[in-house]
């Protein structure tokens, strides 16, 4: 199941915050990029170390 736009925004934002605070990146050669660009690149390539836990039938 693909991520919703809200899940994508949350994951990219959280990862950008981690990178700006000094977390190591999953992509090599990304030292001169903005933390938000690095987070988006990690998400687009599938290397983002974050996940979204989903509960099946949470509202039923």
Beta strands, then each sheet from edge to edge (+ up, - down):
end
